[in-house]
Amino acid sequence: MNAPEQTSIDETSARYEGWRIVAVCFLVATFGWGLGFYGQSVYVAELHRLHGWPASLISGGTTFFYLFGALLVVFVSEAIRSVGPRNCLLAGIFALAAAAFLIGQVTKPWQLYAANAVLAFGWAGTSLGIITNTLGLWFDRKRGMAISLALNGASFGGIAGVPLLVAAIGSIGFPGAMVVAAIAMVVLMVPVILVFVGRPPLHPSAAVAAARADAPSATQVRAQALRDVGFLSVSASFALVLFAQVGFIVHLISFLDSVVGRERAAFAVALMTAMAVVGRVLFSFVIDRLNQRLASAISFVSQAVALAIIINVQNDIALIGSCALFGFSVGNLITLPALIVQREFDPRSFGVLISLITAINQITYAFGPGVIGLLRDASGSYALPFYGCIGLELVAAVLIMVRGRRGKTSS
């Protein structure tokens, strides 16, 4: 993007079409996280209740889902350049709907893994990688705010999605609830994407094309980034934290169910995700002026404190309050990596680097649910795995403060 091209675009205007794309991405994130991320917590609890399968077996399917999805996320940037954001988003919605239907019909363990394979395609087409890459085509100066606002849909997926899914399961059963969720998503999202997602306004001019011709290829960008200390510290620290965060959230309902009951457990998840919205909205107004690495470290420590309370305090109010404290940072931990990359690295490499860091994080946190499930089965309680999560959060708080020698790199 060059200065002459930007003068004709006012990203601060409420009439700018980019804000409609933010709204679309909000809805995409609502379903993506509601069925692909927070939904995993419901699937673990329901499949265990219906079939009596061990937690390690079911959460192993979740691990497979994240691992396979990570392989797909790496290439999201190239997919958008090849077929456009509209087609990628539509493909993601249809894959997510198909996966929701299949998960509701699972009766054998291998079917769960097959359904999670389809879910991985849906996740790649509705989650962080595609949302940040899509918004990057419409925004430059207001990219941070656009991403933060759109990703509130991820939190809304937990606030509304989990309680609605639990209520629907109680009313019409697990298979019926998943079918209804799939149909509702397709009926709502397909027309919205077709109507509002068109050609990005910031298509390359001759000058921009010439500038990008000198930029390294996607393969070179990845190779250089993996040798850059600043990039590695960001990707490694967030990978450790998301390992702990995802593992905790997937097992949260199962943990709280035996302590406070299913209804209060669902409320705790909703409150946690509501606090994620509050935290992200508050940060969106000031994050561009903050030390984003320091803000990340403080967020990691706050989650460690919340986990320590959850493990050691059995009071219902304290448990739910701790879930709220944990949730205050949940939203920002999926927003901050993109903002740090935008600030510290070559903007021409933004899409490739975000896809790469998302894949690295996802490969790592894919093992979170499975490892926590194994430790829970081996120890007989969630205390041991949750203490392990505290340790990872504190290590990440130190690691994120390690910077590379350069400012903005050419990675």
Secondary structure, DSSP 8 states (H G I E B T S, - for coil): --HHHHTT--TTSTT-THHHHHHHHHHHHHHHHHHHTTHHHHHHHHHHHHH---HHHHHHHHHHHHHHHHHHHTTHHHHHHHH-HHHHHHHHHHHHHHHHHHHHT--SHHHHHHHHHHHHHHHHTTSHHHHHHHHHHH-STTHHHHHHHHTHHHHHIIIIIHHHHHHHHHHHHHHHHHHHHHHHHHHHHHHHHHHH----TT---HHHHHHHHTS--HHHHHHHHTT-HHHHHHHHHHHHHHHHHHHHHHHHHHHHHHHH-HHHHHHHHHHHHHHHHHHHHHHHTTGGGS-HHHHHHHHHHHHHHHHHHHHH---HHHHHHHHHHHHHHHHHHHHHHHHHHHHHB-GGGHHHHHHHHHHHHHHHHTHHHHHHHHHHHHHSSSHHHHHHHHHHHHHHHHHTT---SSSSB--
